[in-house]
């Protein structure tokens, strides 16, 4: 089988999964969420990733979320990527088949999280199993060592694949190690798409030749991220540096609050018309304290957060 082509470049937003106060899915928010992002000019969506808390949901719930986004993105014409990993292998295979049956544009997959791969060969063998079950859907690997503790060098991994996984097209690189990222970008004659997953290194990554990003900050600051990437592409280094500093300060004001996903969800409600509820993965006990501090910090940065009464 010949290698699948994958032409998507640019921005993808790792969307948050909406939950009700009792922890159940709130799927009604998703069409509005998709429209909000599309109107802001965001053409790609990643579902059930880290920000989407995919690993805290059942297989049935993950399928429901993917189905609802598939329906919404058909209307908005957005690129849909679905993260299928972070579960026992039979479930990962089931989720990959399901995503493929929805005709999503791409599948992203974490490594095995308990019997962790420690060599490129072990990781390739794992991804081969996923690729075989969804052969017509482009497959990407999700490299996020801070969460997975899988520290396989991405340059060496990409150099090793060859033609073994015809559906394999690239990686999401969520790391601050841009030396490794640059090697991944150059691997096998720049054969693969590399999405950087770090909010604070966009301008540095652009200088290395990266042009694609999956960033949590797009949820709250879509215009800022689009403008920053445009400045980087145009070689406007000084203005890009200033804009990167603004984005980084904004991200730090949100992410300094322990649970990053919870904080992102709170910020989303303060800065946009989309309310996705609170995080399922953590206790919600500090949410009001976090909200108060965040309102103050975001106001100091020049934003106008909505104060809830």
C-alpha positions as CSV (number, residue, x, y, z in Angstrom):
1,X,0.0,0.0,0.0
2,X,1.4,3.5,-0.9
3,X,1.9,6.1,1.8
4,X,-1.1,8.3,2.5
5,X,-0.7,12.0,1.6
6,X,-1.4,14.6,4.3
7,X,-1.4,18.2,3.3
8,X,-2.8,20.0,6.3
9,X,-0.5,22.8,7.6
10,X,-1.1,25.6,10.1
11,X,-3.1,25.7,13.3
12,X,-5.1,23.1,15.1
13,X,-6.9,23.8,18.4
14,X,-6.9,21.0,21.1
15,X,-10.5,21.5,22.2
16,X,-11.8,21.1,25.7
17,X,-14.5,18.5,26.4
18,X,-17.7,20.2,27.8
19,X,-18.9,18.6,31.1
20,X,-22.0,19.4,33.2
21,X,-21.6,20.1,36.9
22,X,-22.3,16.4,37.7
23,X,-19.4,15.3,35.4
24,X,-21.6,14.0,32.5
25,X,-20.9,15.1,28.9
26,X,-22.5,18.3,27.8
27,X,-22.5,17.7,24.0
28,X,-24.9,20.6,23.3
29,X,-22.0,23.1,23.6
30,X,-20.0,21.5,20.7
31,X,-21.7,23.0,17.6
32,X,-21.5,26.5,19.2
33,X,-17.8,25.9,20.1
34,X,-17.0,24.7,16.5
35,X,-18.7,27.8,15.0
36,X,-16.8,30.2,17.4
37,X,-13.5,28.8,16.3
38,X,-14.4,28.8,12.6
39,X,-15.5,32.4,12.8
40,X,-12.1,33.3,14.4
41,X,-10.4,31.6,11.4
42,X,-9.3,28.4,13.1
43,X,-9.4,25.7,10.5
44,X,-8.4,22.6,12.5
45,X,-9.7,20.8,15.6
46,X,-8.1,18.1,17.8
47,X,-10.6,16.1,19.9
48,X,-10.0,13.8,23.0
49,X,-6.4,14.9,23.5
50,X,-4.9,16.1,26.8
51,X,-7.0,19.3,26.9
52,X,-10.0,17.3,25.9
53,X,-9.4,14.9,28.9
54,X,-9.7,11.9,26.6
55,X,-7.9,9.7,29.1
56,X,-10.5,10.4,31.8
57,X,-13.5,9.3,29.6
58,X,-14.9,5.9,28.8
59,X,-14.7,4.5,25.2
60,X,-18.4,5.2,24.8
61,X,-18.0,8.8,25.8
62,X,-15.0,9.3,23.6
63,X,-17.0,8.0,20.7
64,X,-19.9,10.4,21.4
65,X,-17.6,13.4,21.6
66,X,-15.9,12.4,18.3
67,X,-19.3,11.8,16.6
68,X,-20.6,15.2,17.8
69,X,-17.4,17.0,16.6
70,X,-17.5,15.1,13.3
71,X,-21.1,16.4,12.7
72,X,-20.1,20.0,13.7
73,X,-17.0,20.1,11.6
74,X,-18.9,18.9,8.5
75,X,-20.9,22.2,8.8
76,X,-17.8,24.4,9.6
77,X,-15.5,22.6,7.1
78,X,-12.7,22.3,9.7
79,X,-10.0,19.6,9.7
80,X,-10.8,17.1,12.4
81,X,-8.1,15.2,14.2
82,X,-9.1,12.6,16.9
83,X,-6.8,11.4,19.6
84,X,-7.4,7.6,20.2
85,X,-4.6,6.6,22.5
86,X,-4.2,6.4,26.3
87,X,-6.3,3.3,26.8
88,X,-5.8,-0.5,26.7
89,X,-4.8,-1.6,23.2
90,X,-8.1,-3.2,22.3
91,X,-9.9,0.1,23.2
92,X,-7.3,2.1,21.2
93,X,-7.9,-0.1,18.2
94,X,-11.7,0.2,18.6
95,X,-11.4,4.0,18.9
96,X,-9.1,4.2,15.8
97,X,-11.6,2.1,13.8
98,X,-14.5,4.3,15.0
99,X,-12.6,7.5,14.1
100,X,-11.9,6.1,10.7
101,X,-15.5,5.1,10.2
102,X,-16.5,8.8,10.8
103,X,-14.1,9.8,8.0
104,X,-12.1,12.1,10.2
105,X,-9.1,13.8,8.6
106,X,-6.5,12.3,10.9
107,X,-5.9,10.2,14.0
108,X,-3.4,11.1,16.7
109,X,-2.2,8.4,19.1
110,X,-0.4,8.3,22.4
111,X,2.1,5.5,23.2
112,X,1.2,2.6,25.4
113,X,1.2,4.2,28.9
114,X,1.8,1.3,31.2
115,X,4.1,-1.1,29.3
116,X,5.9,1.9,27.9
117,X,8.0,1.6,24.8
118,X,11.7,2.4,25.4
119,X,13.0,2.1,21.8
120,X,11.9,3.5,18.4
121,X,11.4,-0.1,17.3
122,X,8.9,-0.8,20.1
123,X,7.0,2.4,19.4
124,X,6.9,1.6,15.6
125,X,5.5,-1.9,16.4
126,X,2.7,-0.4,18.5
127,X,1.8,2.2,15.9
128,X,1.8,-0.5,13.2
129,X,-1.0,-2.2,15.0
130,X,-3.1,1.0,15.1
131,X,-2.3,1.9,11.5
132,X,-3.4,-1.5,10.2
133,X,-6.9,-1.0,11.8
134,X,-7.4,2.4,10.2
135,X,-5.3,2.2,7.0
136,X,-7.1,4.9,5.1
137,X,-6.8,7.6,7.8
138,X,-3.5,9.6,8.3
139,X,-1.9,8.6,11.6
140,X,0.2,10.8,13.8
141,X,2.1,10.0,17.0
142,X,1.6,12.2,20.1
143,X,4.9,12.9,21.8
144,X,4.3,14.5,25.2
145,X,7.0,13.1,27.5
146,X,6.1,15.3,30.5
147,X,2.8,13.3,30.7
148,X,3.7,9.9,29.3
149,X,7.4,9.5,30.5
150,X,8.1,8.0,27.1
151,X,11.3,9.7,26.1
152,X,12.1,8.2,22.7
153,X,14.1,10.6,20.5
154,X,11.7,11.8,17.8
155,X,14.4,12.4,15.2
156,X,15.7,8.8,15.6
157,X,12.1,7.5,15.7
158,X,11.1,9.2,12.4
159,X,14.3,8.2,10.7
160,X,13.5,4.5,11.6
161,X,10.0,4.2,10.3
162,X,10.7,4.0,6.6
163,X,7.6,2.5,4.8
164,X,6.5,0.3,7.6
165,X,3.3,2.3,8.4
166,X,1.8,3.5,5.2
167,X,-0.7,5.7,7.0
168,X,1.9,7.4,9.3
169,X,2.3,11.1,8.4
170,X,3.8,12.9,11.4
171,X,3.9,13.8,15.1
172,X,2.5,16.2,17.6
173,X,5.7,17.4,19.4
174,X,4.8,18.7,22.9
175,X,8.2,19.4,24.3
176,X,10.5,22.4,24.9
177,X,13.4,20.5,23.3
178,X,13.7,22.4,20.0
179,X,17.0,20.7,19.1
180,X,15.1,17.4,19.0
181,X,12.2,19.1,17.3
182,X,14.5,20.4,14.5
183,X,15.9,16.9,14.0
184,X,12.3,15.5,13.7
185,X,11.5,18.2,11.1
186,X,14.5,17.3,9.0
187,X,14.0,13.5,9.4
188,X,13.9,11.4,6.2
189,X,14.1,14.5,3.9
190,X,11.4,16.4,5.7
191,X,9.0,13.6,5.0
192,X,6.7,14.2,8.1
193,X,4.4,16.9,9.4
194,X,5.5,18.2,12.8
195,X,3.0,20.0,14.9
196,X,4.6,21.9,17.8
197,X,2.5,21.7,21.0
198,X,4.3,24.4,23.0
199,X,2.6,27.8,23.5
200,X,5.7,29.7,24.5
201,X,8.1,28.7,21.6
202,X,6.1,29.6,18.5
203,X,8.5,32.3,17.2
204,X,11.6,30.2,18.0
205,X,10.0,27.1,16.2
206,X,9.2,29.3,13.2
207,X,12.8,30.3,13.0
208,X,13.7,26.6,12.7
209,X,11.2,26.2,9.8
210,X,8.2,24.8,11.7
211,X,4.9,26.0,10.3
212,X,2.3,23.9,12.1
213,X,1.0,24.1,15.7
214,X,-1.5,22.4,18.1
215,X,-1.8,24.9,20.9
216,X,-4.1,25.1,23.9
217,X,-3.9,28.9,23.9
218,X,-5.9,29.1,20.6
219,X,-9.0,28.3,22.7
220,X,-8.8,31.7,24.4
221,X,-6.6,33.8,22.1
222,X,-7.2,32.7,18.5
223,X,-6.6,36.1,17.0
224,X,-3.3,36.6,18.9
225,X,-2.0,33.2,17.8
226,X,-3.0,33.7,14.2
227,X,-1.3,37.2,14.2
228,X,1.8,35.8,15.8
229,X,2.2,33.0,13.2
230,X,1.6,35.4,10.4
231,X,4.4,37.7,11.7
232,X,6.7,34.8,12.0
233,X,6.0,33.7,8.4
234,X,6.6,37.2,7.2
235,X,9.9,37.4,8.9
236,X,8.9,40.3,11.2
237,X,11.1,39.1,14.0
238,X,10.8,42.1,16.4
239,X,7.0,42.3,16.3
240,X,6.8,38.5,16.6
241,X,9.0,38.6,19.7
242,X,6.7,41.2,21.3
243,X,3.6,39.2,20.4
244,X,5.1,36.0,21.7
245,X,5.9,37.7,25.0
246,X,2.2,38.9,25.2
247,X,0.9,35.4,24.5
248,X,3.4,33.8,27.0
249,X,2.4,36.2,29.7
250,X,-1.2,35.5,29.1
251,X,-0.6,31.7,29.2
252,X,1.4,32.0,32.4
253,X,-1.4,34.0,34.1
254,X,-3.7,31.1,33.3
255,X,-1.4,28.0,33.7
256,X,0.1,28.9,37.0
257,X,-3.0,27.5,38.7
258,X,-2.0,23.9,39.3
259,X,-4.4,22.0,37.1
260,X,-3.8,23.4,33.6
261,X,-7.0,22.0,32.1
262,X,-9.2,23.3,34.8
263,X,-7.5,26.7,34.5
264,X,-7.9,26.7,30.7
265,X,-11.6,25.9,31.1
266,X,-12.1,28.8,33.6
267,X,-10.2,31.2,31.3
268,X,-12.4,30.0,28.3
269,X,-15.5,31.1,30.2
270,X,-14.0,34.4,31.3
271,X,-12.7,35.4,27.8
272,X,-15.2,33.9,25.3
273,X,-18.9,33.0,25.1
274,X,-18.1,29.3,25.4
275,X,-18.6,27.7,28.8
276,X,-17.3,24.1,28.8
277,X,-17.8,23.6,32.6
278,X,-15.0,22.3,34.8
279,X,-12.4,19.6,34.5
280,X,-13.4,16.0,35.3
281,X,-10.0,14.9,36.2
282,X,-9.5,17.1,39.3
283,X,-11.4,18.3,42.3
284,X,-13.2,21.6,41.7
285,X,-12.6,22.9,45.2
286,X,-10.3,25.8,44.3
287,X,-12.2,27.0,41.2
288,X,-13.6,30.2,42.7
289,X,-10.3,31.2,44.2
290,X,-8.6,30.5,40.8
291,X,-11.2,32.5,39.0
292,X,-10.8,35.6,41.2
293,X,-7.0,35.6,40.8
294,X,-7.2,35.0,37.0
295,X,-9.7,37.9,36.5
296,X,-7.2,40.2,38.2
297,X,-4.2,38.9,36.3
298,X,-6.0,39.0,32.9
299,X,-7.3,42.5,33.6
300,X,-3.7,43.7,34.3
301,X,-2.7,42.2,31.0
302,X,-5.3,44.3,29.2
303,X,-8.1,41.8,28.7
304,X,-11.7,42.3,29.8
305,X,-12.7,39.0,31.5
306,X,-16.4,38.5,32.1
307,X,-17.1,38.8,35.8
308,X,-19.7,36.3,36.9
309,X,-22.3,37.5,39.4
